[in-house]
Amino acid sequence: MISNDISIQNYYMLIENKLNQLVQEQNVPFNQLFSAARYSLIGAGKRLRPILTIATAEIFGTHSEKALNAACALEMIHAYSLIHDDLPCMDDDDFRRGKPSLHKAFPESHAVLAGDYLLTYAFEVIAIDEHLTSTQRVKLITILAKNAGAEGMIAGQLMDIEAEGKKIDLETLRTIHRYKTGALITAAVAMGGIVANVVEEVQSILISFGKDIGLAFQIIDDVLDVTESQQKHGRNISSDILNDKVTYVQLLGLEKAKQTAFALVEAAKLKLRQLPQDTSLLEHIADTVIRRTN
Ligand code: GRG
């Protein structure tokens, strides 16, 4: 357990350093683009997705350095999604990670462009990664594009917006969550599998694990939206209530929602135990998904 915590801490530092290196201030007339991107990208966030990518690669004996650029590219896409999600035309959130949202700290136009920049740059980072073969790069770009795009997050975001103010059932909510939040978390694990060159059968197990913890992560996010609203949004009313969104907590109640997330993580861990490798590091990360407080 302690050594798993040390590994995660190490990955965290590696990710912070690499992101700092990849997105720097520049002596150019459009430096505000980099300042805005750095405002959202650097120095905050749990880094769950890139940690998952590196940890997945490492359980198959692949060195963290090999997975680092791809992991950071994924975090850039996550950062872009949060920047755009906070915009007035989306969730209209004034705070993110305990400070003003990007469009509150910079002009709204710059927030849109910084998000666009992080989205496009992410693919460049993978395309030119010399640690990987051309085949690995193409596979990584493909899985990331699918899971961030119309087969994943963007589709989920649109379904989420369409569902606002409507009464939706549990199955519909699950579908929205699987796309909106689950897809990038699934991609995180699958990308680790690609970097480690795992065979198809193993990749299927990893993807199934990713789907379960992705859904559990979103359920806990709904729980925290209610229980930690002040800390998350700087106000006492839940952002989901403000945006008239149906959540797991509304449909199941607080306790049943938590139990559902815990059961998903237990199922996910069992799936990993089909593998001959020591998967305790990934199992430990899965536990942090449901034990988190932010
Ligand atoms: C605008 C294209 C576009 C997509 C937005 C994922 C998403 C789609 C919006 C985020 C809305 C949201 C807050 C969903 C809850 C789950 C989630 C993604 C929480 C934030 O992720 P964390 O907790 O954030 O990993 P940190 O700050 O730790 O990186």
Boltz pocket constraint, residues with backbone or C-beta under 6 A from the ligand:
constraints:
  - pocket:
      binder: B
      contacts: [[A, 44], [A, 45], [A, 46], [A, 47], [A, 48], [A, 80], [A, 81], [A, 82], [A, 84], [A, 85], [A, 90], [A, 97], [A, 148], [A, 153], [A, 154], [A, 157], [A, 180], [A, 181], [A, 217], [A, 218], [A, 221], [A, 294]]
      max_distance: 6.0
